[in-house]
């Protein structure tokens, strides 16, 4: 009887996970729906941007930074590790997005706001090489796996280094 219950439990879990789950290190898996629910828990729809005014223009324009990501379209981001913030700039150095990292352990959640302080997107990093990005309306914008970004249809739209 005990073996039968274990088998039944395993069968039930296997059926519930389905084909759309993404498996990461440690055996944890998230569907897009699960990632969306976790990502939007306790997220403010707007923040005051006055405190970010000194970041409107990248003063160092790529010269002095701790961690930078360059995207295939020329835009880039600078990650301020000390303050748990990330600033996204256009290829000419103008601020586009302010990202606030809410927690440092995986799954790591961060919230992105435009330069007017309005919620732009919510990011859920589920590992060092996988990330879900949802827009303010909870629509999947990107699913990054490694250096490749895929849209909601699973098609490659860009890369990052």
BABAKOL-689506 format. One record per residue (C-alpha): residue in one letter; y, x negated, z negated. Coordinates in pm, whole numbers, padded with zeros to 5 digits, always signed. Layout:
BABAKOL-689506
aYXZ...
This chain:
BABAKOL-689506
x+00000+00000+00000x+00239-00283-00095x+00180-00461+00239x+00237-00135+00424x+00578-00084+00253x+00686-00440+00338x+00579-00389+00699x+00761-00055+00714x+01077-00209+00565x+01067-00495+00815x+01018-00252+01103x+01311-00036+00984x+01544-00338+00955x+01443-00464+01298x+01515-00128+01460x+01853-00091+01282x+01980-00435+01383x+01948-00347+01750x+02031-00556+02053x+02408-00585+01997x+02387-00791+01678x+02511-01149+01676x+02307-01392+01468x+02484-01682+01296x+02380-01966+01069x+02193-01851+00761x+02050-01546+00937x+02353-01322+00880x+02427-01087+01168x+02718-00863+01257x+02754-00599+01521x+03101-00548+01666x+03131-00230+01455x+03042-00414+01133x+03283-00697+01214x+03559-00442+01288x+03507-00264+00953x+03516-00589+00755x+03813-00722+00952x+04042-00425+00883x+03971-00382+00510x+04300-00413+00310x+04516-00520+00607x+04893-00456+00600x+05031-00300+00919x+05357-00495+00888x+05504-00796+00704x+05864-00916+00648x+05927-01196+00900x+06245-01333+00741x+06042-01590+00549x+05904-01726+00878x+06238-01777+01055x+06215-02157+01039x+05897-02137+01249x+06054-01948+01544x+06075-02273+01738x+05825-02556+01704x+06060-02836+01592x+05808-03106+01663x+05682-02944+01983x+05337-03090+01962x+05418-03433+01814x+05334-03410+01445x+05062-03168+01349x+04749-03149+01138x+04526-02928+01349x+04604-02789+01691x+04418-02570+01938x+04517-02573+02304x+04429-02274+02521x+04356-02278+02894x+04684-02094+02971x+04894-02371+02806x+04967-02185+02481x+04868-02359+02159x+04837-02302+01786x+04918-02522+01489x+04712-02464+01177x+04898-02533+00852x+04591-02596+00639x+04787-02647+00317x+04955-02304+00333x+04674-02103+00500x+04891-02013+00798x+04854-02065+01170x+05140-02047+01419x+05079-01960+01784x+05332-02090+02037x+05388-02038+02407x+05348-02343+02628x+05724-02407+02596x+05714-02410+02215x+05835-02059+02125x+05662-01878+01839x+05452-01582+01948x+05220-01504+01655x+05208-01570+01279x+04857-01578+01138x+04791-01548+00766x+04448-01664+00655x+04334-01432+00376x+04024-01615+00254x+03865-01953+00315x+03494-01870+00293x+03285-01713+00569x+03321-01452+00687x+03683-01566+00696x+03943-01300+00765x+04295-01357+00890x+04571-01125+01005x+04811-01191+01292x+05164-01052+01323x+05410-01068+01612x+05756-01222+01571x+05890-00884+01457x+05637-00866+01173x+05418-00596+01328x+05041-00618+01304x+04915-00777+01624x+04549-00843+01552x+04284-00912+01292x+04046-01205+01318x+03703-01239+01165x+03551-01588+01174x+03183-01551+01098x+03102-01918+01133x+03245-02245+01255x+03187-02153+01618x+03209-01774+01637x+03505-01541+01603x+03588-01174+01666x+03948-01071+01741x+04054-00706+01726x+04393-00562+01824x+04598-00345+01586x+04411-00038+01715x+04075-00196+01623x+03975-00261+01986x+03776-00581+02047x+04010-00820+02229x+03800-01136+02222x+03470-01268+02105x+03488-01647+02089x+03161-01835+02092x+03223-02206+02076x+03503-02294+02320x+03453-01983+02535x+03633-01651+02496x+03470-01328+02613x+03626-00984+02655x+03477-00654+02535x+03256-00647+02845x+03112-00990+02769x+03297-01158+03055x+03448-01506+03014x+03830-01492+03015x+03934-01833+02884x+03857-02151+02696x+04008-02350+02413x+03987-02709+02292
